[in-house]
Amino acid sequence: MYATGYSIRPLRSRREAPLRHIGRWSLVLLAVAALALGLSKVALGDTPPVVATVVVQPGDTLWAIAGARYPGDDVRVRIDEIERLNGLHGPVIDVGEVLQLPG
């Protein structure tokens, strides 16, 4: 009444293939590199470089400045970049104020 073919043997071989875990390690290294890149952008502020400055004239708005400086781009995105670069908390600008414009 013994079953044949059943024996105690290891489920894995004693000798593992040397490149068996290379996929896992490459994923771990890729995740670490992505995390390092993200943290470096946060640490550096991730602000676009300043290319030019403009002095606000009477009647100027951020919309007009962004539209004239970046034709063809989405003006809303450019206004957001100008606000972040200059530390503005809204679209209010004063005459004579010097604004830095991103590249």
Gaussian input, Z-matrix of N, CA and C with variables (Angstrom, degrees):
# hf/3-21g

backbone

0 1
 N
 C     1     B1
 C     2     B2     1     A1
 N     3     B3     2     A2     1     D1
 C     4     B4     3     A3     2     D2
 C     5     B5     4     A4     3     D3
 N     6     B6     5     A5     4     D4
 C     7     B7     6     A6     5     D5
 C     8     B8     7     A7     6     D6
 N     9     B9     8     A8     7     D7
 C    10    B10     9     A9     8     D8
 C    11    B11    10    A10     9     D9
 N    12    B12    11    A11    10    D10
 C    13    B13    12    A12    11    D11
 C    14    B14    13    A13    12    D12
 N    15    B15    14    A14    13    D13
 C    16    B16    15    A15    14    D14
 C    17    B17    16    A16    15    D15
 N    18    B18    17    A17    16    D16
 C    19    B19    18    A18    17    D17
 C    20    B20    19    A19    18    D18
 N    21    B21    20    A20    19    D19
 C    22    B22    21    A21    20    D20
 C    23    B23    22    A22    21    D21
 N    24    B24    23    A23    22    D22
 C    25    B25    24    A24    23    D23
 C    26    B26    25    A25    24    D24
 N    27    B27    26    A26    25    D25
 C    28    B28    27    A27    26    D26
 C    29    B29    28    A28    27    D27
 N    30    B30    29    A29    28    D28
 C    31    B31    30    A30    29    D29
 C    32    B32    31    A31    30    D30
 N    33    B33    32    A32    31    D31
 C    34    B34    33    A33    32    D32
 C    35    B35    34    A34    33    D33
 N    36    B36    35    A35    34    D34
 C    37    B37    36    A36    35    D35
 C    38    B38    37    A37    36    D36
 N    39    B39    38    A38    37    D37
 C    40    B40    39    A39    38    D38
 C    41    B41    40    A40    39    D39
 N    42    B42    41    A41    40    D40
 C    43    B43    42    A42    41    D41
 C    44    B44    43    A43    42    D42
 N    45    B45    44    A44    43    D43
 C    46    B46    45    A45    44    D44
 C    47    B47    46    A46    45    D45
 N    48    B48    47    A47    46    D46
 C    49    B49    48    A48    47    D47
 C    50    B50    49    A49    48    D48
 N    51    B51    50    A50    49    D49
 C    52    B52    51    A51    50    D50
 C    53    B53    52    A52    51    D51
 N    54    B54    53    A53    52    D52
 C    55    B55    54    A54    53    D53
 C    56    B56    55    A55    54    D54
 N    57    B57    56    A56    55    D55
 C    58    B58    57    A57    56    D56
 C    59    B59    58    A58    57    D57
 N    60    B60    59    A59    58    D58
 C    61    B61    60    A60    59    D59
 C    62    B62    61    A61    60    D60
 N    63    B63    62    A62    61    D61
 C    64    B64    63    A63    62    D62
 C    65    B65    64    A64    63    D63
 N    66    B66    65    A65    64    D64
 C    67    B67    66    A66    65    D65
 C    68    B68    67    A67    66    D66
 N    69    B69    68    A68    67    D67
 C    70    B70    69    A69    68    D68
 C    71    B71    70    A70    69    D69
 N    72    B72    71    A71    70    D70
 C    73    B73    72    A72    71    D71
 C    74    B74    73    A73    72    D72
 N    75    B75    74    A74    73    D73
 C    76    B76    75    A75    74    D74
 C    77    B77    76    A76    75    D75
 N    78    B78    77    A77    76    D76
 C    79    B79    78    A78    77    D77
 C    80    B80    79    A79    78    D78
 N    81    B81    80    A80    79    D79
 C    82    B82    81    A81    80    D80
 C    83    B83    82    A82    81    D81
 N    84    B84    83    A83    82    D82
 C    85    B85    84    A84    83    D83
 C    86    B86    85    A85    84    D84
 N    87    B87    86    A86    85    D85
 C    88    B88    87    A87    86    D86
 C    89    B89    88    A88    87    D87
 N    90    B90    89    A89    88    D88
 C    91    B91    90    A90    89    D89
 C    92    B92    91    A91    90    D90
 N    93    B93    92    A92    91    D91
 C    94    B94    93    A93    92    D92
 C    95    B95    94    A94    93    D93
 N    96    B96    95    A95    94    D94
 C    97    B97    96    A96    95    D95
 C    98    B98    97    A97    96    D96
 N    99    B99    98    A98    97    D97
 C   100   B100    99    A99    98    D98
 C   101   B101   100   A100    99    D99
 N   102   B102   101   A101   100   D100
 C   103   B103   102   A102   101   D101
 C   104   B104   103   A103   102   D102
 N   105   B105   104   A104   103   D103
 C   106   B106   105   A105   104   D104
 C   107   B107   106   A106   105   D105
 N   108   B108   107   A107   106   D106
 C   109   B109   108   A108   107   D107
 C   110   B110   109   A109   108   D108
 N   111   B111   110   A110   109   D109
 C   112   B112   111   A111   110   D110
 C   113   B113   112   A112   111   D111
 N   114   B114   113   A113   112   D112
 C   115   B115   114   A114   113   D113
 C   116   B116   115   A115   114   D114
 N   117   B117   116   A116   115   D115
 C   118   B118   117   A117   116   D116
 C   119   B119   118   A118   117   D117
 N   120   B120   119   A119   118   D118
 C   121   B121   120   A120   119   D119
 C   122   B122   121   A121   120   D120
 N   123   B123   122   A122   121   D121
 C   124   B124   123   A123   122   D122
 C   125   B125   124   A124   123   D123
 N   126   B126   125   A125   124   D124
 C   127   B127   126   A126   125   D125
 C   128   B128   127   A127   126   D126
 N   129   B129   128   A128   127   D127
 C   130   B130   129   A129   128   D128
 C   131   B131   130   A130   129   D129
 N   132   B132   131   A131   130   D130
 C   133   B133   132   A132   131   D131
 C   134   B134   133   A133   132   D132
 N   135   B135   134   A134   133   D133
 C   136   B136   135   A135   134   D134
 C   137   B137   136   A136   135   D135
 N   138   B138   137   A137   136   D136
 C   139   B139   138   A138   137   D137
 C   140   B140   139   A139   138   D138
 N   141   B141   140   A140   139   D139
 C   142   B142   141   A141   140   D140
 C   143   B143   142   A142   141   D141
 N   144   B144   143   A143   142   D142
 C   145   B145   144   A144   143   D143
 C   146   B146   145   A145   144   D144
 N   147   B147   146   A146   145   D145
 C   148   B148   147   A147   146   D146
 C   149   B149   148   A148   147   D147
 N   150   B150   149   A149   148   D148
 C   151   B151   150   A150   149   D149
 C   152   B152   151   A151   150   D150
 N   153   B153   152   A152   151   D151
 C   154   B154   153   A153   152   D152
 C   155   B155   154   A154   153   D153
 N   156   B156   155   A155   154   D154
 C   157   B157   156   A156   155   D155
 C   158   B158   157   A157   156   D156
 N   159   B159   158   A158   157   D157
 C   160   B160   159   A159   158   D158
 C   161   B161   160   A160   159   D159
 N   162   B162   161   A161   160   D160
 C   163   B163   162   A162   161   D161
 C   164   B164   163   A163   162   D162
 N   165   B165   164   A164   163   D163
 C   166   B166   165   A165   164   D164
 C   167   B167   166   A166   165   D165
 N   168   B168   167   A167   166   D166
 C   169   B169   168   A168   167   D167
 C   170   B170   169   A169   168   D168
 N   171   B171   170   A170   169   D169
 C   172   B172   171   A171   170   D170
 C   173   B173   172   A172   171   D171
 N   174   B174   173   A173   172   D172
 C   175   B175   174   A174   173   D173
 C   176   B176   175   A175   174   D174
 N   177   B177   176   A176   175   D175
 C   178   B178   177   A177   176   D176
 C   179   B179   178   A178   177   D177
 N   180   B180   179   A179   178   D178
 C   181   B181   180   A180   179   D179
 C   182   B182   181   A181   180   D180
 N   183   B183   182   A182   181   D181
 C   184   B184   183   A183   182   D182
 C   185   B185   184   A184   183   D183
 N   186   B186   185   A185   184   D184
 C   187   B187   186   A186   185   D185
 C   188   B188   187   A187   186   D186
 N   189   B189   188   A188   187   D187
 C   190   B190   189   A189   188   D188
 C   191   B191   190   A190   189   D189
 N   192   B192   191   A191   190   D190
 C   193   B193   192   A192   191   D191
 C   194   B194   193   A193   192   D192
 N   195   B195   194   A194   193   D193
 C   196   B196   195   A195   194   D194
 C   197   B197   196   A196   195   D195
 N   198   B198   197   A197   196   D196
 C   199   B199   198   A198   197   D197
 C   200   B200   199   A199   198   D198
 N   201   B201   200   A200   199   D199
 C   202   B202   201   A201   200   D200
 C   203   B203   202   A202   201   D201
 N   204   B204   203   A203   202   D202
 C   205   B205   204   A204   203   D203
 C   206   B206   205   A205   204   D204
 N   207   B207   206   A206   205   D205
 C   208   B208   207   A207   206   D206
 C   209   B209   208   A208   207   D207
 N   210   B210   209   A209   208   D208
 C   211   B211   210   A210   209   D209
 C   212   B212   211   A211   210   D210
 N   213   B213   212   A212   211   D211
 C   214   B214   213   A213   212   D212
 C   215   B215   214   A214   213   D213
 N   216   B216   215   A215   214   D214
 C   217   B217   216   A216   215   D215
 C   218   B218   217   A217   216   D216
 N   219   B219   218   A218   217   D217
 C   220   B220   219   A219   218   D218
 C   221   B221   220   A220   219   D219
 N   222   B222   221   A221   220   D220
 C   223   B223   222   A222   221   D221
 C   224   B224   223   A223   222   D222
 N   225   B225   224   A224   223   D223
 C   226   B226   225   A225   224   D224
 C   227   B227   226   A226   225   D225
 N   228   B228   227   A227   226   D226
 C   229   B229   228   A228   227   D227
 C   230   B230   229   A229   228   D228
 N   231   B231   230   A230   229   D229
 C   232   B232   231   A231   230   D230
 C   233   B233   232   A232   231   D231
 N   234   B234   233   A233   232   D232
 C   235   B235   234   A234   233   D233
 C   236   B236   235   A235   234   D234
 N   237   B237   236   A236   235   D235
 C   238   B238   237   A237   236   D236
 C   239   B239   238   A238   237   D237
 N   240   B240   239   A239   238   D238
 C   241   B241   240   A240   239   D239
 C   242   B242   241   A241   240   D240
 N   243   B243   242   A242   241   D241
 C   244   B244   243   A243   242   D242
 C   245   B245   244   A244   243   D243
 N   246   B246   245   A245   244   D244
 C   247   B247   246   A246   245   D245
 C   248   B248   247   A247   246   D246
 N   249   B249   248   A248   247   D247
 C   250   B250   249   A249   248   D248
 C   251   B251   250   A250   249   D249
 N   252   B252   251   A251   250   D250
 C   253   B253   252   A252   251   D251
 C   254   B254   253   A253   252   D252
 N   255   B255   254   A254   253   D253
 C   256   B256   255   A255   254   D254
 C   257   B257   256   A256   255   D255
 N   258   B258   257   A257   256   D256
 C   259   B259   258   A258   257   D257
 C   260   B260   259   A259   258   D258
 N   261   B261   260   A260   259   D259
 C   262   B262   261   A261   260   D260
 C   263   B263   262   A262   261   D261
 N   264   B264   263   A263   262   D262
 C   265   B265   264   A264   263   D263
 C   266   B266   265   A265   264   D264
 N   267   B267   266   A266   265   D265
 C   268   B268   267   A267   266   D266
 C   269   B269   268   A268   267   D267
 N   270   B270   269   A269   268   D268
 C   271   B271   270   A270   269   D269
 C   272   B272   271   A271   270   D270
 N   273   B273   272   A272   271   D271
 C   274   B274   273   A273   272   D272
 C   275   B275   274   A274   273   D273
 N   276   B276   275   A275   274   D274
 C   277   B277   276   A276   275   D275
 C   278   B278   277   A277   276   D276
 N   279   B279   278   A278   277   D277
 C   280   B280   279   A279   278   D278
 C   281   B281   280   A280   279   D279
 N   282   B282   281   A281   280   D280
 C   283   B283   282   A282   281   D281
 C   284   B284   283   A283   282   D282
 N   285   B285   284   A284   283   D283
 C   286   B286   285   A285   284   D284
 C   287   B287   286   A286   285   D285
 N   288   B288   287   A287   286   D286
 C   289   B289   288   A288   287   D287
 C   290   B290   289   A289   288   D288
 N   291   B291   290   A290   289   D289
 C   292   B292   291   A291   290   D290
 C   293   B293   292   A292   291   D291
 N   294   B294   293   A293   292   D292
 C   295   B295   294   A294   293   D293
 C   296   B296   295   A295   294   D294
 N   297   B297   296   A296   295   D295
 C   298   B298   297   A297   296   D296
 C   299   B299   298   A298   297   D297
 N   300   B300   299   A299   298   D298
 C   301   B301   300   A300   299   D299
 C   302   B302   301   A301   300   D300
 N   303   B303   302   A302   301   D301
 C   304   B304   303   A303   302   D302
 C   305   B305   304   A304   303   D303
 N   306   B306   305   A305   304   D304
 C   307   B307   306   A306   305   D305
 C   308   B308   307   A307   306   D306

   B1=1.4158
   B2=1.5158
   B3=1.2541
   B4=1.4523
   B5=1.5257
   B6=1.3185
   B7=1.4640
   B8=1.5135
   B9=1.2743
   B10=1.4588
   B11=1.5306
   B12=1.2711
   B13=1.4493
   B14=1.5251
   B15=1.3223
   B16=1.4641
   B17=1.5209
   B18=1.2849
   B19=1.4547
   B20=1.5262
   B21=1.2752
   B22=1.4562
   B23=1.5202
   B24=1.2775
   B25=1.4612
   B26=1.5203
   B27=1.2960
   B28=1.4652
   B29=1.5298
   B30=1.3263
   B31=1.4625
   B32=1.5261
   B33=1.3001
   B34=1.4583
   B35=1.5175
   B36=1.2836
   B37=1.4554
   B38=1.5247
   B39=1.2916
   B40=1.4562
   B41=1.5231
   B42=1.2915
   B43=1.4667
   B44=1.5257
   B45=1.3253
   B46=1.4594
   B47=1.5200
   B48=1.2879
   B49=1.4604
   B50=1.5241
   B51=1.3216
   B52=1.4627
   B53=1.5378
   B54=1.3035
   B55=1.4622
   B56=1.5246
   B57=1.2892
   B58=1.4530
   B59=1.5298
   B60=1.3162
   B61=1.4638
   B62=1.5277
   B63=1.3097
   B64=1.4632
   B65=1.5258
   B66=1.3129
   B67=1.4654
   B68=1.5128
   B69=1.3206
   B70=1.4646
   B71=1.5252
   B72=1.3304
   B73=1.4568
   B74=1.5212
   B75=1.3362
   B76=1.4701
   B77=1.5252
   B78=1.3333
   B79=1.4616
   B80=1.5268
   B81=1.3169
   B82=1.4584
   B83=1.5297
   B84=1.3213
   B85=1.4630
   B86=1.5243
   B87=1.3186
   B88=1.4628
   B89=1.5251
   B90=1.3186
   B91=1.4666
   B92=1.5283
   B93=1.3218
   B94=1.4683
   B95=1.5250
   B96=1.3280
   B97=1.4665
   B98=1.5282
   B99=1.3250
   B100=1.4672
   B101=1.5240
   B102=1.3037
   B103=1.4649
   B104=1.5269
   B105=1.3185
   B106=1.4676
   B107=1.5249
   B108=1.3160
   B109=1.4577
   B110=1.5237
   B111=1.3112
   B112=1.4608
   B113=1.5133
   B114=1.3182
   B115=1.4648
   B116=1.5223
   B117=1.3250
   B118=1.4686
   B119=1.5251
   B120=1.3271
   B121=1.4676
   B122=1.5235
   B123=1.3195
   B124=1.4596
   B125=1.5281
   B126=1.3215
   B127=1.4614
   B128=1.5288
   B129=1.3209
   B130=1.4578
   B131=1.5209
   B132=1.3070
   B133=1.4522
   B134=1.5091
   B135=1.3066
   B136=1.4539
   B137=1.5209
   B138=1.3230
   B139=1.4610
   B140=1.5189
   B141=1.3119
   B142=1.4553
   B143=1.5210
   B144=1.3132
   B145=1.4571
   B146=1.5282
   B147=1.3178
   B148=1.4617
   B149=1.5250
   B150=1.3245
   B151=1.4538
   B152=1.5197
   B153=1.3329
   B154=1.4631
   B155=1.5216
   B156=1.3156
   B157=1.4527
   B158=1.5247
   B159=1.3111
   B160=1.4546
   B161=1.5201
   B162=1.3303
   B163=1.4564
   B164=1.5240
   B165=1.3169
   B166=1.4622
   B167=1.5287
   B168=1.3312
   B169=1.4653
   B170=1.5289
   B171=1.3312
   B172=1.4733
   B173=1.5315
   B174=1.3089
   B175=1.4655
   B176=1.5184
   B177=1.3252
   B178=1.4711
   B179=1.5178
   B180=1.3074
   B181=1.4642
   B182=1.5235
   B183=1.3115
   B184=1.4667
   B185=1.5191
   B186=1.3318
   B187=1.4626
   B188=1.5318
   B189=1.3345
   B190=1.4595
   B191=1.5277
   B192=1.3222
   B193=1.4631
   B194=1.5305
   B195=1.3380
   B196=1.4663
   B197=1.5183
   B198=1.3281
   B199=1.4608
   B200=1.5168
   B201=1.3430
   B202=1.4539
   B203=1.5294
   B204=1.3231
   B205=1.4612
   B206=1.5284
   B207=1.3371
   B208=1.4683
   B209=1.5291
   B210=1.3236
   B211=1.4680
   B212=1.5347
   B213=1.2949
   B214=1.4634
   B215=1.5193
   B216=1.3175
   B217=1.4636
   B218=1.5244
   B219=1.3270
   B220=1.4565
   B221=1.5337
   B222=1.3308
   B223=1.4581
   B224=1.5184
   B225=1.3373
   B226=1.4717
   B227=1.5163
   B228=1.3250
   B229=1.4686
   B230=1.5234
   B231=1.3114
   B232=1.4642
   B233=1.5230
   B234=1.3357
   B235=1.4671
   B236=1.5223
   B237=1.3162
   B238=1.4664
   B239=1.5316
   B240=1.3250
   B241=1.4694
   B242=1.5278
   B243=1.3341
   B244=1.4629
   B245=1.5273
   B246=1.3308
   B247=1.4733
   B248=1.5248
   B249=1.3338
   B250=1.4678
   B251=1.5242
   B252=1.3189
   B253=1.4584
   B254=1.5242
   B255=1.3325
   B256=1.4631
   B257=1.5216
   B258=1.3150
   B259=1.4591
   B260=1.5167
   B261=1.3232
   B262=1.4600
   B263=1.5232
   B264=1.3157
   B265=1.4625
   B266=1.5220
   B267=1.2967
   B268=1.4544
   B269=1.5135
   B270=1.3152
   B271=1.4607
   B272=1.5244
   B273=1.3197
   B274=1.4645
   B275=1.5300
   B276=1.3434
   B277=1.4581
   B278=1.5294
   B279=1.3265
   B280=1.4626
   B281=1.5324
   B282=1.3114
   B283=1.4674
   B284=1.5311
   B285=1.3301
   B286=1.4570
   B287=1.5228
   B288=1.3033
   B289=1.4787
   B290=1.5257
   B291=1.3065
   B292=1.4604
   B293=1.5225
   B294=1.3311
   B295=1.4539
   B296=1.5274
   B297=1.3137
   B298=1.4612
   B299=1.5233
   B300=1.3215
   B301=1.4539
   B302=1.5222
   B303=1.3236
   B304=1.4680
   B305=1.5242
   B306=1.3287
   B307=1.4707
   B308=1.4609
   A1=112.45
   A2=116.32
   A3=120.88
   A4=109.21
   A5=114.97
   A6=119.61
   A7=108.34
   A8=115.80
   A9=118.95
   A10=109.62
   A11=115.42
   A12=120.81
   A13=113.94
   A14=118.20
   A15=120.31
   A16=108.33
   A17=115.29
   A18=118.94
   A19=108.13
   A20=115.13
   A21=119.97
   A22=107.19
   A23=115.19
   A24=120.42
   A25=108.05
   A26=116.86
   A27=119.56
   A28=111.00
   A29=114.75
   A30=119.19
   A31=111.68
   A32=116.51
   A33=121.21
   A34=108.83
   A35=114.26
   A36=117.39
   A37=109.49
   A38=115.45
   A39=119.67
   A40=111.05
   A41=116.55
   A42=120.25
   A43=108.07
   A44=115.03
   A45=118.97
   A46=109.57
   A47=115.42
   A48=120.00
   A49=109.07
   A50=118.42
   A51=120.34
   A52=113.51
   A53=119.14
   A54=122.07
   A55=112.11
   A56=117.20
   A57=121.05
   A58=112.75
   A59=118.16
   A60=121.84
   A61=112.75
   A62=118.36
   A63=119.71
   A64=111.40
   A65=118.51
   A66=120.99
   A67=112.11
   A68=116.34
   A69=120.38
   A70=111.19
   A71=116.25
   A72=119.64
   A73=111.39
   A74=116.77
   A75=118.10
   A76=110.58
   A77=118.12
   A78=120.88
   A79=111.36
   A80=117.12
   A81=120.76
   A82=110.42
   A83=117.49
   A84=120.76
   A85=111.25
   A86=117.63
   A87=121.12
   A88=110.96
   A89=117.26
   A90=121.14
   A91=111.10
   A92=117.34
   A93=120.97
   A94=110.21
   A95=117.70
   A96=120.84
   A97=110.72
   A98=117.95
   A99=120.99
   A100=110.77
   A101=116.86
   A102=120.91
   A103=110.87
   A104=117.06
   A105=120.67
   A106=111.02
   A107=117.51
   A108=120.89
   A109=110.75
   A110=116.89
   A111=120.65
   A112=112.51
   A113=117.14
   A114=120.81
   A115=111.68
   A116=117.62
   A117=119.10
   A118=110.68
   A119=117.83
   A120=120.11
   A121=110.88
   A122=116.95
   A123=120.29
   A124=110.36
   A125=116.75
   A126=120.89
   A127=111.90
   A128=116.73
   A129=120.42
   A130=112.75
   A131=117.63
   A132=121.23
   A133=113.73
   A134=119.23
   A135=124.11
   A136=112.16
   A137=116.92
   A138=120.68
   A139=109.04
   A140=116.88
   A141=118.97
   A142=110.84
   A143=118.02
   A144=120.20
   A145=111.27
   A146=115.30
   A147=121.23
   A148=108.41
   A149=115.60
   A150=120.36
   A151=110.97
   A152=116.21
   A153=119.49
   A154=108.99
   A155=114.15
   A156=120.79
   A157=108.03
   A158=115.33
   A159=121.14
   A160=108.26
   A161=115.60
   A162=121.25
   A163=107.37
   A164=116.32
   A165=121.36
   A166=109.52
   A167=114.88
   A168=122.44
   A169=109.27
   A170=118.83
   A171=120.62
   A172=110.63
   A173=116.16
   A174=121.97
   A175=114.35
   A176=118.09
   A177=120.65
   A178=111.14
   A179=115.43
   A180=122.49
   A181=107.34
   A182=116.34
   A183=119.32
   A184=110.55
   A185=115.96
   A186=120.60
   A187=110.15
   A188=117.21
   A189=120.92
   A190=111.42
   A191=116.97
   A192=120.49
   A193=110.10
   A194=117.01
   A195=120.53
   A196=111.21
   A197=117.40
   A198=120.45
   A199=112.37
   A200=117.40
   A201=120.70
   A202=111.65
   A203=116.88
   A204=121.07
   A205=112.37
   A206=117.33
   A207=121.91
   A208=110.60
   A209=119.12
   A210=119.19
   A211=110.15
   A212=115.99
   A213=120.38
   A214=113.53
   A215=118.75
   A216=121.71
   A217=109.64
   A218=115.50
   A219=120.46
   A220=108.01
   A221=116.51
   A222=122.03
   A223=111.11
   A224=117.41
   A225=120.34
   A226=111.99
   A227=116.30
   A228=120.42
   A229=109.91
   A230=116.82
   A231=120.43
   A232=111.61
   A233=117.50
   A234=120.57
   A235=110.10
   A236=116.74
   A237=120.95
   A238=110.70
   A239=117.04
   A240=120.28
   A241=111.42
   A242=116.74
   A243=120.37
   A244=110.24
   A245=116.46
   A246=119.85
   A247=111.47
   A248=117.05
   A249=120.17
   A250=111.56
   A251=116.78
   A252=121.08
   A253=111.84
   A254=116.97
   A255=121.22
   A256=113.28
   A257=117.75
   A258=120.87
   A259=113.61
   A260=116.69
   A261=120.86
   A262=109.83
   A263=116.50
   A264=120.77
   A265=111.51
   A266=116.73
   A267=122.12
   A268=109.79
   A269=116.62
   A270=119.83
   A271=114.63
   A272=118.70
   A273=121.72
   A274=109.43
   A275=115.45
   A276=121.01
   A277=108.09
   A278=116.19
   A279=121.63
   A280=110.19
   A281=115.15
   A282=120.91
   A283=108.77
   A284=115.36
   A285=120.92
   A286=112.90
   A287=117.87
   A288=121.42
   A289=109.38
   A290=116.97
   A291=121.95
   A292=108.31
   A293=115.99
   A294=121.80
   A295=109.14
   A296=114.83
   A297=120.60
   A298=107.59
   A299=116.82
   A300=121.51
   A301=109.33
   A302=117.58
   A303=120.77
   A304=111.17
   A305=114.26
   A306=120.69
   A307=115.59
   D1=30.89
   D2=176.30
   D3=-97.34
   D4=139.85
   D5=177.37
   D6=-82.58
   D7=136.48
   D8=179.96
   D9=-95.04
   D10=151.93
   D11=177.52
   D12=91.54
   D13=-9.28
   D14=178.34
   D15=-100.31
   D16=125.44
   D17=177.36
   D18=-146.05
   D19=167.98
   D20=178.72
   D21=-89.95
   D22=112.73
   D23=176.40
   D24=-145.33
   D25=152.21
   D26=-177.75
   D27=-67.38
   D28=147.09
   D29=179.44
   D30=-75.30
   D31=-23.89
   D32=178.62
   D33=-120.06
   D34=153.41
   D35=178.03
   D36=-73.91
   D37=157.21
   D38=-178.66
   D39=-72.72
   D40=-29.34
   D41=178.43
   D42=-100.89
   D43=117.33
   D44=178.97
   D45=-91.63
   D46=149.91
   D47=177.31
   D48=-65.29
   D49=138.53
   D50=-175.36
   D51=-66.06
   D52=-26.74
   D53=-177.76
   D54=-103.43
   D55=19.94
   D56=-174.39
   D57=-64.88
   D58=-38.72
   D59=-174.86
   D60=-100.90
   D61=14.23
   D62=-176.19
   D63=-65.56
   D64=-33.58
   D65=178.22
   D66=-65.19
   D67=-42.78
   D68=178.55
   D69=-64.55
   D70=-44.14
   D71=-178.40
   D72=-67.45
   D73=-35.38
   D74=178.38
   D75=-67.17
   D76=-36.95
   D77=176.32
   D78=-65.70
   D79=-39.89
   D80=178.23
   D81=-64.74
   D82=-44.45
   D83=179.05
   D84=-64.84
   D85=-37.82
   D86=177.73
   D87=-65.40
   D88=-40.90
   D89=178.17
   D90=-65.72
   D91=-40.36
   D92=178.70
   D93=-65.73
   D94=-40.41
   D95=179.04
   D96=-65.49
   D97=-41.02
   D98=178.51
   D99=-65.28
   D100=-40.81
   D101=177.90
   D102=-64.08
   D103=-42.70
   D104=178.96
   D105=-63.92
   D106=-40.10
   D107=178.56
   D108=-65.15
   D109=-43.33
   D110=178.35
   D111=-62.98
   D112=-43.40
   D113=179.16
   D114=-67.39
   D115=-34.73
   D116=178.74
   D117=-68.90
   D118=-35.39
   D119=176.51
   D120=-66.05
   D121=-39.10
   D122=177.85
   D123=-66.27
   D124=-41.95
   D125=-177.98
   D126=-67.07
   D127=-35.10
   D128=-178.30
   D129=-86.64
   D130=-6.23
   D131=177.48
   D132=92.73
   D133=-16.61
   D134=177.39
   D135=49.03
   D136=44.40
   D137=178.52
   D138=-102.65
   D139=143.05
   D140=178.10
   D141=-68.50
   D142=151.92
   D143=-179.12
   D144=-67.10
   D145=148.75
   D146=178.79
   D147=-80.75
   D148=126.63
   D149=-179.94
   D150=-104.62
   D151=-40.14
   D152=-175.66
   D153=-148.26
   D154=167.16
   D155=173.30
   D156=-125.17
   D157=157.06
   D158=178.06
   D159=-139.73
   D160=140.85
   D161=176.44
   D162=-95.87
   D163=126.55
   D164=-176.73
   D165=-69.34
   D166=126.12
   D167=179.25
   D168=-100.49
   D169=162.72
   D170=176.83
   D171=-57.90
   D172=131.42
   D173=179.80
   D174=89.82
   D175=-6.79
   D176=178.54
   D177=-73.53
   D178=144.32
   D179=172.76
   D180=-128.51
   D181=163.21
   D182=176.17
   D183=-61.66
   D184=-36.47
   D185=-179.97
   D186=-62.20
   D187=-45.40
   D188=-179.26
   D189=-67.29
   D190=-40.73
   D191=-179.77
   D192=-65.31
   D193=-46.18
   D194=-179.61
   D195=-66.56
   D196=-38.90
   D197=179.29
   D198=-65.85
   D199=-38.22
   D200=-179.44
   D201=-75.66
   D202=-36.73
   D203=-175.93
   D204=-79.54
   D205=-33.88
   D206=-175.36
   D207=-125.73
   D208=67.64
   D209=178.76
   D210=-67.42
   D211=138.95
   D212=179.60
   D213=92.30
   D214=-16.70
   D215=177.34
   D216=-90.59
   D217=164.80
   D218=174.43
   D219=-72.58
   D220=114.95
   D221=-174.17
   D222=-63.09
   D223=-35.70
   D224=-179.02
   D225=-62.63
   D226=-40.16
   D227=178.83
   D228=-66.42
   D229=-42.44
   D230=-179.66
   D231=-66.60
   D232=-37.77
   D233=176.43
   D234=-62.18
   D235=-41.95
   D236=178.13
   D237=-61.64
   D238=-41.84
   D239=178.37
   D240=-64.13
   D241=-41.92
   D242=179.40
   D243=-64.44
   D244=-42.49
   D245=178.76
   D246=-61.86
   D247=-44.69
   D248=-179.82
   D249=-65.84
   D250=-41.74
   D251=-177.35
   D252=-65.77
   D253=-34.39
   D254=-177.19
   D255=-99.28
   D256=1.16
   D257=178.59
   D258=70.78
   D259=29.08
   D260=179.00
   D261=-83.67
   D262=146.72
   D263=178.99
   D264=-109.55
   D265=18.80
   D266=179.39
   D267=174.23
   D268=-178.17
   D269=-175.64
   D270=-83.11
   D271=6.78
   D272=-176.75
   D273=-80.75
   D274=122.62
   D275=176.25
   D276=-129.63
   D277=154.73
   D278=-176.96
   D279=-108.74
   D280=149.83
   D281=176.55
   D282=-62.55
   D283=133.95
   D284=179.89
   D285=90.86
   D286=-9.43
   D287=178.65
   D288=-69.45
   D289=138.95
   D290=177.73
   D291=-97.20
   D292=119.84
   D293=-179.34
   D294=-107.32
   D295=137.53
   D296=173.82
   D297=-89.46
   D298=136.87
   D299=-179.31
   D300=-110.92
   D301=132.50
   D302=-179.88
   D303=-74.67
   D304=163.67
   D305=-178.54
   D306=-78.73

